[in-house]
Amino acid sequence: MNVATASASPGSFPALVLNADYRPLSYYPLSLWGWQDTVKAVFLDRVNIVSEYDRSVRSPTCEMKLPSVVSLKTYIRPALYPAFTRFNVFLRDRFVCQYCGDRNDLTFDHLVPRSRGGLTRWDNVVAACAPCNLQKGGKLPAEAKMHPAQKPYRPTVFELHRKGRLFPPNYLHESWLDYLYWDTELEP
């Protein structure tokens, strides 16, 4: 299919992807598909079109409006626990250094340093700004007199989704708003 205008790139006209229960698959990052993947899913009968853009795509035999919101036909059961990734650690810790509260130049810090046998896992890693991480170095929190604001833990997927809603994306199409619930203030 060809897009009606030459300016439509794969990143243009993304579709919000909802699970079969009409909840987004993910809030942060927001579950979006490019228009080509969305059109393919429509033709493979994997999704229902919930809302459409005013733009169309055409082939020699058909024309369809680009979907702006789709829901999966089959419910995908969310995992209870998320994968351990740097991004998910930052999200758990709300993109804030757990030592000083800064939001810039984040890294992650091992409470028990790797040089002392500390493992890279949820209960031993916190978000830390580069200066705090450097200051703590290879010391234990008590030795460095630096204690994290919260004890590290393994979050649930639902908790990360809830925290992801604290950080709405820069762009939200009006057709998505009925399916997204953004918190306007950070929780204490």
N, C-alpha and C positions, 0 to 999 in steps of 0.2 A: 504494500500500500504506500501511496505517496501522501505526504502531508499537504494540506491545502496551501500552506505558505512555505517558502524556502527557509524562513527564519526559525522553524521549529526544530530544535536539536533534541537529542535523547533526554537531556535534562529539562527541557521545556515541557510544560503541561504534565507534571507528575500526578499520579493518582495516589490518594490516601488509601492504604490497604487495611481493611478491617477483618477481624476474625469473623467466623460465622455468627458470633453473638453480638456483632456490631461494635466491638471494642477494638481500638488500634492494636496491632500486633506488638508495637513498641512505641513508646513516647520519646525516648531519647537514646539513640536517634529515632526520629519519627519514621514510622513504616511507610515508605513511599516507593513506588515503582515508576520508572520512565514510561512514556506513552507506548513505546513499542512492546515492552513486556506486558503491559496492561492489555493492549489489543490482542496479543497472542493468547493471554489467559482467557479473554472473552471468547475467542474462537475455539479454544480447547475446552470450553464450558466448565472452567474451574472457578469462575467468579460470577457474581451478580453485579450488574451496574446499578449503583445507588444514586449517583449524580453525574452530570456531564458538563463539560466546558461548552462554549459556543463554537469551538473550532471542530472541524471534521477532518477525517482521513478518507481517501478514496482509492479504490482499485478500479480496474476496468469493469468489474461486475457489481461493485457495491460501494456504499458510502456509509460511514458511521461517525457520530459525534465522539470526540475523545472523552473517555470516562475521567471524572475528577475524584470520584469515590467509588471503590469497589469493596464487596465483601466476599470472603472465601465461601465456597459452597460446603466445604468440609471443615469442621472445627479442628483447630490445631491446639492441643492441650499444651499450655505453657509449662516449661520446665519449672520445678520448684526452686532450684538454685541456679544462679547465673554462672557463666564461665568466669574464671579468674583472669581478668585482663587489667592492664593499666587503666584504661578508660573506666571500667566498672569500679575500680578502687576509688578513682577520683569522683565518680558519681556517688558512691556510697558516702564519701567524705565531703560531698557537696562542693567539690572543686575549691577546697579551702585547706591551707596548711594546718595540720593538726597541732602544730607547736605554737605558731604565732598568729594564725588567722589570715595571712596574706593569700591572695588569689593569683599571684603572678609567678611565673617560672616554676610550675609544679613538677616535682619528681615523686618517686615514692621511696620511703625509708623503711628498712627492716628494723623493727624494735630490737630483736636479737640479731646483730649483724651477721651476715653470711660468713664473715671471717671467724665467727665464734660458733658456727654451726646452725645459725638461724635459717629457716626455710622460707621460700617465697610462697606464701599462702595467706589466705584471708586473715587469720588471727595473728599474723606477725608483720603485716605491712600497713602503713598509713600514708596518706598524701602529705607531702612535705615540700615547702619551697626550697629551692636550691641552697640559699644561704643557711637555713636551719639544718638541712641534710648535711651540708659541709661541716657546720659547727658540731653536730652530734657525732659525725664521723663513725668510727668503729666502736663507739662506747654503748653501753646499755643505758636506757633512759635515766636510771638513778645515778649512774656515774656522770652523765652529762648534765644532770639536773634539768632535764627536758622531758616532760611527760605529755603524751598526746591528750588533746581535749576529750577524746572518746576512745575507749578501748576498742581495738580492731576486732571485727567479727565477720562471719560469713552472712551476707544479706540474702534475702529471698528475692526472686524475680519481681514479685509484687511490690516489695519495698523499693527496688530500683526504678520500677515504673512510676511509683508515687513520687520519688525524688526527681525523676526525669521531668515530671510536670512542673517542677519549679523553674525549669529552664526552657521556656517556649522558643521555638525556632524564630528566625527573623521574618520568615514568610509563611503566612497561613492563608490559604485560599478560602474565601467566604463559604464555599460548599463544604468545607471540612469542619467548620466551627460547631455544628450540632453533634459531632462525634468526639470532640476533644475538650478536655476540662483542664484548664491551666490554673494553677495557684498563682494569685497575684502578689502574694507576700511570702518571703522565706519563713519557714517555721523556725522557732527559736532553737 
